[in-house]
Amino acid sequence: MILEGRKGRIERNYPLSKLTTWKIGGPAEYVYWPETPAELIGISREAKLQGLRLWLFGRGSNLLVSDQGLPGVTLVTTNLKELAWSIGLPSEIGNDLDGGSVRLRVGAGYSLAKLAQEAGERGLSGLEFARGIPGTVGGAIIMNAGAHGQEIGERVVWVKALVDGELRELTASECNFGYRESSLKDKAWVLEAELELFPGEREEILLRMQENLRKRAATQPLEWPNAGSVFRNPPGDFAARLIEEAGWKGKSCGAAKVSEKHSNFIINTGGARAADVLFLIRAIRADVYERFGIELQPEIQYLGTELEARL
């Protein structure tokens, strides 16, 4: 077996519901937590030679996983969390930079929210928007995660990624960042990245992050398992407005429910299945298109082998 003799945690028939923020997903044949980028690269290349299916997870914050689970090996990047600041001590920030920028190198599995908090405590600005985003740095970069009018792609200098089995270093422009997308999506695995931040007033930065967290808690159903916004906002409009106008707020399928707090969130009220969520997604898309002529595009990603189960 491809996992024999490898360092790091290995589980068999592991419930993927434990690895997603939606708390949905059947069993994984195998789950492996590599501890270094080299281990992830090595297993990727061996799996390709053996024709073994691989799936990549971070914190599972924008994933809907099949009720049937996933065959092959599910790789979880959360142990790939090396972090190197270009300036180490908080006391040095502001004294030696003269208004210049600070660059940091961070592993794909590092928590984006944690990174934002740590940057703020060091008096570094640029990630205030990300304080409440529950994913990893790697996953955030692939989907160009954002909030409050800012996106992670604005902070990226370069990305080290596995592209078609080859290790490549890509500049931000080569990643082609767009609204909730990049050219990395479905083509590359991010291993690490360099981000650019800027010195600022520590207390002001932390205050902005606290305000962003307050707004998030007031407008989003954080008390329930969810995967964030289900649909992208269409140009010039809001998915939540369209869904609410179509009458879907509060409607359910099984234990999956369109949130009454924010209609672009589908929450798991306890024991929801992927099939329940898929039903709501498809029904909402069809209804919004019929009523308004707008085709909503999913922001989440579905993982499963069933040909019929697509968003």
VEXTORPA-530335 format. One record per atom (N, C-alpha, C): residue in three letters; x, y, z. Coordinates in steps of 0.02 Angstrom, whole numbers, padded with zeros to 5 digits, always signed. Atoms other than C-alpha are relative to their C-alpha. Layout:
! residues N
ALAXYZ/...
END
This chain:
! residues 311
MET+00042-00060+00000/MET+00000+00000+00000/MET+00043+00062+00000/ILE-00039-00060+00010/ILE+00060+00173-00045/ILE+00017+00037+00065/LEU-00011-00036-00063/LEU+00050+00234+00136/LEU+00047-00037+00048/GLU-00042+00039-00045/GLU+00158+00098+00212/GLU+00067+00035+00013/GLY-00064-00028-00018/GLY+00308+00164+00307/GLY+00004+00075+00000/ARG-00002-00073+00003/ARG+00259+00346+00293/ARG-00009+00031+00069/LYS+00008-00037-00062/LYS+00275+00470+00434/LYS-00065+00040-00004/GLY+00062-00038-00003/GLY+00118+00557+00491/GLY-00059-00045+00014/ARG+00060+00036-00019/ARG-00056+00506+00543/ARG-00034-00031-00060/ILE+00036+00037+00053/ILE-00148+00376+00438/ILE-00062-00031+00031/GLU+00063+00029-00023/GLU-00330+00325+00460/GLU-00033-00037-00058/ARG+00037+00038+00051/ARG-00437+00197+00368/ARG-00075+00004+00017/ASN+00073-00005-00008/ASN-00626+00210+00340/ASN-00018+00057+00048/TYR+00007-00058-00045/TYR-00620+00382+00421/TYR-00059+00043-00022/PRO+00057-00041+00020/PRO-00781+00486+00425/PRO+00021+00070-00022/LEU-00020-00065+00027/LEU-00754+00636+00314/LEU-00041+00057+00030/SER+00039-00051-00035/SER-00889+00728+00411/SER+00042+00033+00054/LYS-00044-00030-00050/LYS-00751+00757+00539/LYS+00049+00050-00030/LEU-00049-00042+00034/LEU-00648+00850+00409/LEU-00030+00058-00039/THR+00033-00055+00036/THR-00777+00972+00340/THR-00039+00043+00049/THR+00037-00045-00044/THR-00856+01125+00419/THR-00075-00010-00005/TRP+00071+00017+00007/TRP-01025+01065+00353/TRP-00018-00061+00042/LYS+00010+00062-00038/LYS-01002+00905+00456/LYS-00039-00051-00041/ILE+00033+00045+00046/ILE-01057+00806+00304/ILE+00053-00039-00038/GLY-00046+00040+00041/GLY-00971+00663+00212/GLY+00005-00071+00025/GLY-00007+00070-00017/GLY-00958+00475+00208/GLY+00071-00018+00016/PRO-00067+00021-00020/PRO-00804+00370+00247/PRO+00052+00007-00056/ALA-00057+00000+00046/ALA-00635+00395+00165/ALA+00034-00068+00005/GLU-00036+00064-00002/GLU-00546+00236+00115/GLU+00063+00006+00042/TYR-00058-00016-00041/TYR-00386+00311+00184/TYR+00004+00076+00007/VAL-00016-00070-00010/VAL-00342+00480+00259/VAL+00072+00004+00025/TYR-00070-00008-00018/TYR-00163+00538+00273/TYR+00015+00074+00011/TRP-00022-00068-00016/TRP-00092+00694+00356/TRP+00075+00005-00011/PRO-00073-00006+00011/PRO+00080+00724+00275/PRO+00028+00056+00044/GLU-00031-00048-00045/GLU+00201+00819+00386/GLU+00048+00047-00035/THR-00044-00044+00038/THR+00310+00895+00250/THR-00025+00004-00072/PRO+00017-00003+00071/PRO+00283+00957+00071/PRO+00030-00057-00040/ALA-00033+00054+00037/ALA+00406+00823+00014/ALA-00041-00064+00004/GLU+00042+00060-00006/GLU+00292+00686+00082/GLU-00061+00005-00045/LEU+00059-00009+00042/LEU+00142+00759-00008/LEU+00019-00008-00074/ILE-00023+00007+00070/ILE+00240+00773-00172/ILE+00014-00073-00016/GLY-00018+00069+00012/GLY+00305+00596-00154/GLY-00061-00045-00009/ILE+00059+00042+00006/ILE+00135+00517-00126/ILE-00040+00018-00062/SER+00035-00020+00061/SER+00061+00618-00268/SER+00029-00035-00061/ARG-00032+00030+00058/ARG+00188+00551-00391/ARG-00008-00076+00000/GLU+00010+00072-00004/GLU+00173+00371-00329/GLU-00071-00019-00018/ALA+00070+00014+00014/ALA-00016+00378-00337/ALA-00014+00005-00075/LYS+00010-00008+00072/LYS-00008+00438-00517/LYS+00025-00062-00037/LEU-00027+00060+00032/LEU+00101+00289-00564/LEU-00045-00060+00011/GLN+00041+00058-00017/GLN-00018+00169-00478/GLN-00073+00009-00020/GLY+00069-00013+00019/GLY-00177+00249-00543/GLY-00047+00006+00059/LEU+00039-00005-00062/LEU-00237+00284-00365/LEU-00029+00070+00005/ARG+00033-00065-00005/ARG-00362+00424-00336/ARG+00021+00036+00064/LEU-00018-00041-00057/LEU-00307+00565-00222/LEU-00048+00059+00005/TRP+00042-00058-00014/TRP-00412+00702-00142/TRP+00037+00045+00049/LEU-00037-00046-00042/LEU-00342+00858-00060/LEU-00048+00041+00043/PHE+00039-00039-00048/PHE-00416+00937+00097/PHE+00044+00048+00037/GLY-00030-00043-00051/GLY-00370+01085+00203/GLY-00041-00007+00063/ARG+00045+00003-00057/ARG-00494+01128+00339/ARG-00072-00017-00021/GLY+00065+00022+00025/GLY-00641+01076+00228/GLY-00054+00053+00005/SER+00047-00053-00012/SER-00723+01246+00239/SER-00044+00019-00060/ASN+00043-00015+00058/ASN-00795+01255+00063/ASN-00015-00064-00039/LEU+00009+00064+00033/LEU-00821+01070+00026/LEU-00065-00034+00020/LEU+00057+00045-00011/LEU-00975+00962+00007/LEU+00024-00069-00023/VAL-00028+00066+00014/VAL-00922+00780+00016/VAL-00055-00052-00004/SER+00050+00052+00013/SER-01021+00632-00049/SER-00017-00042+00062/ASP+00022+00045-00054/ASP-01123+00527+00071/ASP+00032-00069-00007/GLN-00033+00064+00011/GLN-01038+00375-00009/GLN+00074+00001+00019/GLY-00071-00005-00018/GLY-00868+00439+00045/GLY+00045+00006-00061/LEU-00049-00009+00053/LEU-00710+00445-00058/LEU+00048-00060-00003/PRO-00048+00055+00007/PRO-00605+00301-00127/PRO+00071+00027-00003/GLY-00069-00022+00005/GLY-00416+00306-00128/GLY+00024+00032+00064/VAL-00031-00034-00057/VAL-00320+00424-00015/VAL-00021+00073+00002/THR+00014-00070-00012/THR-00380+00588+00057/THR+00059+00030+00038/LEU-00058-00034-00030/LEU-00233+00702+00095/LEU-00023+00063+00036/VAL+00020-00058-00039/VAL-00255+00832+00232/VAL+00062+00042+00014/THR-00061-00042-00002/THR-00134+00979+00230/THR+00011+00037+00066/THR-00002-00043-00060/THR-00163+01047+00406/THR+00064-00006+00041/ASN-00065+00004-00034/ASN+00008+00987+00467/ASN+00055+00037-00039/LEU-00049-00038+00039/LEU+00095+01087+00330/LEU-00008+00074+00018/LYS+00013-00067-00027/LYS+00102+01246+00431/LYS+00063+00037+00021/GLU-00061-00038-00013/GLU+00278+01312+00426/GLU-00013+00074-00013/LEU+00010-00072+00008/LEU+00285+01501+00446/LEU+00066+00035+00013/ALA-00062-00038-00008/ALA+00432+01619+00422/ALA-00014+00074-00013/TRP+00009-00072+00007/TRP+00417+01806+00453/TRP+00066+00030-00022/SER-00062-00032+00021/SER+00542+01918+00367/SER+00029+00043+00056/ILE-00023-00034-00060/ILE+00551+02016+00529/ILE-00031-00035+00059/GLY+00025+00043-00052/GLY+00535+01920+00689/GLY-00034+00034+00059/LEU+00025-00028-00063/LEU+00505+02033+00838/LEU-00049+00056-00012/PRO+00049-00054+00008/PRO+00352+02144+00854/PRO+00031+00069+00010/SER-00030-00065-00013/SER+00462+02284+00922/SER+00036+00029-00061/GLU-00036-00023+00060/GLU+00553+02293+00755/GLU-00047+00030-00051/ILE+00048-00026+00049/ILE+00394+02330+00658/ILE-00008+00075+00010/GLY+00009-00072-00003/GLY+00383+02514+00617/GLY+00065+00037+00012/ASN-00063-00034-00013/ASN+00560+02553+00671/ASN+00049-00006-00058/ASP-00050+00013+00051/ASP+00659+02476+00530/ASP-00028+00000-00071/LEU+00029+00010+00066/LEU+00535+02469+00386/LEU-00009+00065-00039/ASP+00009-00065+00033/ASP+00512+02655+00349/ASP-00057-00002-00050/GLY+00059+00001+00044/GLY+00341+02621+00274/GLY+00001-00053-00053/GLY-00004+00052+00050/GLY+00399+02475+00169/GLY-00044-00060+00018/SER+00041+00059-00012/SER+00317+02305+00157/SER+00039-00054+00035/VAL-00029+00058-00032/VAL+00349+02144+00251/VAL-00025-00062-00037/ARG+00020+00062+00033/ARG+00348+01974+00167/ARG+00007-00058+00048/LEU-00003+00060-00041/LEU+00311+01810+00250/LEU-00014-00061-00043/ARG+00009+00064+00035/ARG+00320+01631+00189/ARG-00040-00046+00045/VAL+00045+00039-00042/VAL+00183+01516+00249/VAL-00021-00064-00035/GLY+00021+00064+00027/GLY+00137+01333+00225/GLY-00074-00001-00016/ALA+00068+00003+00024/ALA-00024+01285+00138/ALA-00050-00018+00054/GLY+00047+00023-00051/GLY-00100+01207+00294/GLY-00010+00047+00058/TYR+00006-00048-00055/TYR-00084+01360+00405/TYR-00070+00030-00001/SER+00066-00031-00005/SER-00249+01430+00468/SER+00003+00073-00022/LEU-00001-00069+00024/LEU-00288+01591+00375/LEU-00022+00048+00055/ALA+00023-00044-00055/ALA-00384+01664+00523/ALA+00054+00010+00052/LYS-00054-00005-00049/LYS-00240+01625+00640/LYS+00056+00044-00026/LEU-00052-00041+00030/LEU-00116+01703+00520/LEU-00019+00074+00002/ALA+00023-00069-00002/ALA-00221+01861+00509/ALA+00007+00029+00071/GLN-00006-00023-00069/GLN-00227+01874+00700/GLN+00072+00012+00019/GLU-00070-00007-00018/GLU-00041+01846+00719/GLU+00032+00059-00036/ALA-00026-00058+00036/ALA-00003+01975+00585/ALA-00022+00064+00035/GLY+00025-00060-00034/GLY-00114+02103+00672/GLY+00037+00013+00065/GLU-00035-00008-00064/GLU-00028+02071+00839/GLU+00071+00025-00010/ARG-00067-00024+00017/ARG+00137+02110+00752/ARG-00003+00069-00033/GLY+00007-00066+00031/GLY+00069+02274+00684/GLY+00005-00002-00075/LEU-00002+00007+00072/LEU+00053+02209+00506/LEU-00071-00001-00029/SER+00066-00008+00030/SER-00094+02258+00399/SER-00004-00034-00068/GLY+00010+00031+00065/GLY-00170+02174+00246/GLY-00043-00062+00003/LEU+00040+00061-00007/LEU-00259+02022+00316/LEU-00059+00010+00048/GLU+00056-00012-00045/GLU-00392+02106+00424/GLU-00064-00034-00025/PHE+00060+00029+00029/PHE-00526+02044+00305/PHE-00005-00076+00012/ALA-00003+00073-00002/ALA-00471+01863+00331/ALA-00008-00028+00071/ARG+00001+00024-00070/ARG-00488+01854+00521/ARG-00056-00051+00013/GLY+00055+00046-00012/GLY-00654+01761+00511/GLY-00006-00055-00051/ILE+00004+00051+00052/ILE-00619+01650+00360/ILE+00029-00065+00028/PRO-00020+00060-00037/PRO-00608+01470+00426/PRO+00045-00048-00037/GLY-00039+00047+00039/GLY-00499+01391+00291/GLY+00075+00005+00011/THR-00073-00003-00001/THR-00313+01361+00264/THR+00024+00050-00052/VAL-00030-00046+00048/VAL-00196+01475+00169/VAL-00002-00029-00070/GLY-00001+00031+00066/GLY-00180+01351+00026/GLY-00069-00001-00033/GLY+00068+00001+00027/GLY-00367+01328+00003/GLY-00024+00069-00017/ALA+00021-00069+00012/ALA-00396+01515+00017/ALA+00030+00027-00064/ILE-00033-00025+00061/ILE-00270+01551-00120/ILE-00031-00031-00062/ILE+00028+00033+00059/ILE-00342+01422-00239/ILE-00067+00031-00020/MET+00066-00029+00016/MET-00517+01498-00227/MET-00001+00076+00006/ASN-00005-00072-00009/ASN-00454+01676-00197/ASN-00053+00024+00049/ALA+00049-00016-00052/ALA-00554+01688-00036/ALA+00004+00074+00018/GLY+00001-00071-00019/GLY-00608+01860+00018/GLY-00060+00017+00043/ALA+00055-00026-00041/ALA-00722+01965+00126/ALA+00012+00076+00006/HIS-00004-00072-00013/HIS-00760+02149+00158/HIS+00036+00037-00057/GLY-00027-00034+00058/GLY-00707+02196-00018/GLY+00073-00013-00015/GLN-00070+00017+00013/GLN-00533+02118-00010/GLN+00007-00074-00012/GLU-00011+00070+00017/GLU-00459+01954-00071/GLU+00073-00019+00015/ILE-00067+00024-00016/ILE-00308+01847-00027/ILE+00048+00009-00058/GLY-00043-00008+00058/GLY-00244+01860-00205/GLY+00037+00067-00002/GLU-00032-00065-00003/GLU-00203+02043-00172/GLU+00064-00001+00041/ARG-00058+00004-00045/ARG-00074+01989-00043/ARG+00053-00049-00025/VAL-00046+00052+00023/VAL+00009+01848-00142/VAL+00057+00029-00041/VAL-00059-00017+00040/VAL+00186+01874-00208/VAL+00016-00058-00047/TRP-00009+00061+00040/TRP+00218+01696-00266/TRP-00030-00059+00037/VAL+00029+00062-00026/VAL+00148+01522-00241/VAL+00044-00058-00024/LYS-00033+00063+00019/LYS+00241+01357-00239/LYS-00054-00053-00002/ALA+00056+00047+00009/ALA+00122+01226-00307/ALA+00021-00060-00041/LEU-00009+00060+00039/LEU+00114+01052-00377/LEU-00049+00003-00058/VAL+00042-00008+00059/VAL+00048+01070-00555/VAL+00014-00059-00046/ASP-00008+00060+00042/ASP+00019+00908-00653/ASP+00060-00041+00022/GLY-00054+00041-00026/GLY+00143+00821-00539/GLY+00068+00034+00002/GLU-00064-00036+00001/GLU+00279+00952-00564/GLU-00002+00059+00049/LEU-00005-00054-00048/LEU+00336+01074-00430/LEU+00016+00065-00038/ARG-00010-00063+00034/ARG+00321+01253-00493/ARG-00008+00058+00048/GLU+00008-00062-00037/GLU+00340+01427-00422/GLU-00033+00050-00046/LEU+00040-00043+00043/LEU+00208+01544-00492/LEU-00008+00069+00032/THR+00012-00067-00024/THR+00195+01732-00475/THR-00075+00011+00007/ALA+00071-00016-00009/ALA+00031+01813-00425/ALA-00035+00008-00067/SER+00031-00012+00066/SER-00002+01865-00605/SER-00012-00066-00037/GLU+00009+00065+00032/GLU+00021+01685-00663/GLU-00057-00040+00031/CYS+00056+00034-00032/CYS-00114+01630-00541/CYS-00067+00025-00026/ASN+00062-00027+00031/ASN-00243+01738-00633/ASN-00058+00004+00050/PHE+00051-00007-00051/PHE-00341+01784-00478/PHE-00060+00039-00026/GLY+00063-00034+00016/GLY-00523+01830-00506/GLY-00047-00007+00058/TYR+00048+00004-00054/TYR-00681+01838-00404/TYR-00013-00073+00018/ARG+00006+00067-00027/ARG-00677+01678-00300/ARG+00027-00054-00047/GLU-00030+00050+00044/GLU-00566+01590-00425/GLU+00072+00018-00015/SER-00067-00009+00025/SER-00391+01569-00492/SER+00014-00055-00050/SER-00018+00053+00048/SER-00305+01468-00627/SER+00027-00062+00035/LEU-00023+00057-00038/LEU-00245+01352-00488/LEU-00056-00050+00013/LYS+00056+00041-00018/LYS-00419+01283-00459/LYS-00005-00061-00046/ASP+00006+00064+00035/ASP-00437+01099-00509/ASP+00062-00019-00039/LYS-00060+00015+00038/LYS-00260+01103-00580/LYS+00063-00005+00043/ALA-00061-00005-00039/ALA-00138+01131-00438/ALA-00014-00011+00074/TRP+00001+00005-00073/TRP-00101+01093-00256/TRP+00049+00050+00027/VAL-00044-00050-00030/VAL-00030+01241-00161/VAL+00037-00032+00058/LEU-00042+00026-00054/LEU+00115+01193-00047/LEU+00020+00055+00048/GLU-00016-00058-00042/GLU+00169+01363+00016/GLU-00006+00063-00042/ALA+00008-00063+00035/ALA+00158+01546-00028/ALA+00038+00055+00037/GLU-00028-00060-00030/GLU+00240+01713+00003/GLU-00052+00055-00006/LEU+00049-00054-00003/LEU+00125+01854+00056/LEU+00034+00065+00018/GLU-00027-00066-00015/GLU+00157+02041+00067/GLU-00049+00038+00043/LEU+00039-00040-00046/LEU+00093+02142+00214/LEU+00034+00067+00012/PHE-00026-00067-00009/PHE+00119+02320+00272/PHE-00005+00021+00074/PRO+00002-00021-00070/PRO+00162+02399+00440/PRO-00056+00051+00012/GLY+00053-00046-00018/GLY+00023+02491+00528/GLY-00005+00005+00076/GLU+00011-00008-00071/GLU-00045+02539+00698/GLU-00034-00063+00028/ARG+00024+00064-00025/ARG-00068+02378+00796/ARG-00071+00004+00027/GLU+00066-00004-00031/GLU-00220+02435+00895/GLU-00054+00012-00052/GLU+00049-00013+00053/GLU-00309+02500+00739/GLU-00013-00064-00041/ILE+00007+00062+00038/ILE-00276+02337+00646/ILE-00043-00050+00038/LEU+00038+00047-00040/LEU-00342+02231+00789/LEU-00072+00022+00008/LEU+00068-00026-00006/LEU-00494+02344+00807/LEU-00040-00014-00064/ARG+00034+00015+00063/ARG-00536+02323+00622/ARG-00018-00074-00004/MET+00015+00072+00001/MET-00524+02134+00640/MET-00058-00017+00046/GLN+00055+00013-00046/GLN-00638+02135+00791/GLN-00067+00024-00029/GLU+00061-00025+00031/GLU-00765+02240+00696/GLU-00023-00046-00056/ASN+00017+00048+00052/ASN-00758+02120+00549/ASN-00030-00064+00030/LEU+00027+00059-00033/LEU-00787+01974+00667/LEU-00070+00013+00027/ARG+00066-00018-00027/ARG-00933+02065+00748/ARG-00053+00000-00056/LYS+00046-00002+00056/LYS-01015+02095+00578/LYS-00015-00071-00025/ARG+00009+00069+00023/ARG-00987+01915+00529/ARG-00048-00038+00045/ALA+00043+00035-00047/ALA-01069+01849+00687/ALA-00072+00025-00003/ALA+00067-00030+00003/ALA-01216+01968+00666/ALA-00039-00019-00062/THR+00033+00011+00064/THR-01253+01920+00486/THR+00003-00071-00026/GLN-00008+00068+00025/GLN-01200+01738+00466/GLN-00017-00051+00054/PRO+00022+00051-00049/PRO-01265+01578+00549/PRO+00058-00042+00026/LEU-00061+00034-00022/LEU-01101+01534+00633/LEU-00014-00052+00054/GLU+00018+00048-00052/GLU-01193+01436+00768/GLU-00016-00069-00028/TRP+00016+00063+00033/TRP-01231+01298+00640/TRP+00057-00020-00046/PRO-00049+00021+00050/PRO-01114+01191+00535/PRO-00020+00025-00070/ASN+00013-00027+00066/ASN-01100+01273+00364/ASN+00065+00003-00039/ALA-00060-00005+00042/ALA-00980+01298+00219/ALA+00009+00070-00028/GLY-00004-00069+00026/GLY-00994+01486+00200/GLY-00051+00011-00055/SER+00045-00015+00054/SER-01079+01563+00051/SER-00003-00057-00050/VAL+00009+00055+00046/VAL-01151+01430-00062/VAL+00010+00022-00073/PHE-00004-00025+00068/PHE-01161+01538-00219/PHE+00041+00064-00003/ARG-00033-00064+00012/ARG-01054+01676-00291/ARG-00052+00054-00012/ASN+00044-00055+00018/ASN-01133+01846-00305/ASN+00004+00013-00074/PRO-00002-00016+00071/PRO-01183+01878-00486/PRO+00018+00073-00009/PRO-00020-00069+00011/PRO-01118+02040-00564/PRO-00057+00049+00015/GLY+00049-00053-00015/GLY-01209+02190-00491/GLY-00057-00021+00045/ASP+00055+00023-00042/ASP-01318+02088-00374/ASP+00028-00044+00056/PHE-00019+00043-00055/PHE-01317+01976-00221/PHE-00039-00065-00004/ALA+00033+00065+00001/ALA-01354+01790-00219/ALA-00052-00005+00055/ALA+00047+00004-00056/ALA-01437+01807-00049/ALA-00065+00035-00016/ARG+00061-00036+00018/ARG-01560+01936-00115/ARG-00043-00040-00048/LEU+00037+00039+00049/LEU-01609+01828-00262/LEU-00032-00062+00032/ILE+00026+00060-00033/ILE-01630+01673-00153/ILE-00059+00018+00045/GLU+00055-00021-00044/GLU-01737+01768-00029/GLU-00061+00022-00040/GLU+00056-00022+00043/GLU-01842+01849-00166/GLU-00037-00060-00029/ALA+00031+00060+00028/ALA-01873+01675-00236/ALA-00036-00042+00054/GLY+00037+00032-00053/GLY-01942+01622-00066/GLY+00033-00060+00032/TRP-00034+00059-00026/TRP-01809+01498-00014/TRP+00026+00007+00071/LYS-00025-00009-00069/LYS-01758+01573+00153/LYS-00041-00043+00048/GLY+00033+00042-00050/GLY-01796+01448+00291/GLY-00024-00068-00025/LYS+00023+00064+00026/LYS-01840+01304+00174/LYS+00052-00055+00012/SER-00043+00056-00019/SER-01769+01131+00211/SER-00008-00059-00047/CYS+00003+00067+00029/CYS-01729+00963+00136/CYS+00036-00044+00050/GLY-00030+00038-00054/GLY-01700+00836+00272/GLY+00024+00046+00054/ALA-00029-00043-00052/ALA-01585+00916+00400/ALA+00041+00057-00029/ALA-00033-00057+00032/ALA-01513+01040+00274/ALA-00051+00056-00008/LYS+00048-00055-00001/LYS-01592+01211+00285/LYS+00032+00064-00026/VAL-00022-00066+00021/VAL-01576+01379+00198/VAL-00006+00046+00060/SER-00002-00039-00062/SER-01525+01494+00340/SER-00049+00058-00003/GLU+00044-00058-00006/GLU-01652+01621+00399/GLU+00040+00063+00017/LYS-00043-00057-00016/LYS-01507+01731+00452/LYS+00035+00028-00061/HIS-00034-00019+00063/HIS-01420+01733+00282/HIS-00019-00052-00052/SER+00028+00050+00046/SER-01506+01650+00135/SER+00050-00029-00049/ASN-00051+00031+00042/ASN-01343+01614+00043/ASN+00040-00052+00039/PHE-00031+00052-00041/PHE-01297+01492+00182/PHE-00050-00057+00006/ILE+00039+00060-00016/ILE-01361+01314+00194/ILE+00031-00031+00062/ILE-00026+00024-00063/ILE-01344+01249+00370/ILE-00019-00073+00011/ASN+00013+00068-00020/ASN-01335+01074+00441/ASN-00031+00002+00070/THR+00034-00005-00064/THR-01465+01068+00580/THR+00009-00063+00042/GLY-00014+00061-00037/GLY-01407+00894+00632/GLY-00013-00062-00041/GLY+00007+00060+00040/GLY-01373+00742+00525/GLY-00016+00011-00073/ALA+00013-00013+00071/ALA-01390+00825+00355/ALA+00045-00043-00044/ARG-00038+00039+00049/ARG-01333+00724+00204/ARG+00020+00045-00058/ALA-00019-00037+00060/ALA-01243+00785+00050/ALA-00057+00002-00050/ALA+00057+00003+00046/ALA-01396+00730-00049/ALA-00051+00054+00016/ASP+00047-00053-00020/ASP-01503+00852+00052/ASP+00024+00068-00024/VAL-00029-00064+00021/VAL-01386+00997+00016/VAL-00003+00006-00076/LEU+00002-00001+00073/LEU-01373+00950-00168/LEU-00070+00015-00026/PHE+00068-00014+00021/PHE-01562+00950-00183/PHE-00016+00074+00006/LEU+00013-00071-00009/LEU-01573+01126-00112/LEU+00039+00043-00050/ILE-00041-00038+00047/ILE-01431+01190-00221/ILE-00030-00001-00070/ARG+00028+00007+00068/ARG-01508+01122-00381/ARG-00067+00035-00005/ALA+00067-00030+00002/ALA-01684+01179-00337/ALA+00005+00076+00001/ILE-00009-00073-00004/ILE-01626+01355-00291/ILE+00025+00027-00067/ARG-00027-00023+00065/ARG-01524+01372-00451/ARG-00053+00001-00053/ALA+00052+00004+00051/ALA-01669+01315-00559/ALA-00053+00053+00010/ASP+00053-00048-00014/ASP-01795+01427-00473/ASP+00023+00072-00013/VAL-00027-00068+00011/VAL-01685+01583-00474/VAL+00007+00014-00075/TYR-00007-00009+00073/TYR-01648+01556-00659/TYR-00069+00011-00033/GLU+00066-00006+00030/GLU-01832+01533-00701/GLU-00031+00068+00016/ARG+00031-00063-00022/ARG-01884+01688-00603/ARG+00036+00062-00027/PHE-00039-00061+00013/PHE-01742+01809-00640/PHE+00046-00005-00061/GLY-00045+00009+00057/GLY-01645+01735-00787/GLY+00073+00003+00019/ILE-00068-00002-00026/ILE-01488+01729-00679/ILE+00020-00070+00022/GLU-00024+00067-00018/GLU-01388+01568-00664/GLU+00052+00007+00055/LEU-00046-00004-00056/LEU-01309+01561-00492/LEU+00056-00051-00007/GLN-00058+00045+00003/GLN-01134+01487-00487/GLN+00021-00020+00070/PRO-00020+00022-00067/PRO-01086+01380-00337/PRO+00070+00025+00018/GLU-00065-00020-00026/GLU-00944+01445-00230/GLU+00034-00060+00034/ILE-00027+00060-00032/ILE-00923+01276-00144/ILE+00020-00051-00053/GLN-00022+00054+00045/GLN-00844+01121-00220/GLN-00027-00066+00025/TYR+00025+00067-00017/TYR-00923+00949-00225/TYR+00054-00052-00014/LEU-00047+00055+00009/LEU-00812+00796-00200/LEU-00038-00066+00004/GLY+00033+00065+00002/GLY-00880+00627-00251/GLY+00009-00031-00068/THR-00012+00036+00063/THR-00871+00495-00386/THR-00063-00013-00039/GLU+00062+00013+00036/GLU-01056+00483-00432/GLU-00007+00049-00058/LEU+00004-00043+00059/LEU-01075+00549-00609/LEU-00061+00046+00004/GLU+00060-00040-00001/GLU-01250+00610-00574/GLU+00000+00054+00054/ALA+00000-00046-00057/ALA-01204+00706-00416/ALA+00047+00058-00013/ARG-00039-00060+00015/ARG-01142+00872-00483/ARG-00040+00061+00020/LEU+00035-00059-00023/LEU-01182+01046-00423/LEU-00039+00033-00057/
END
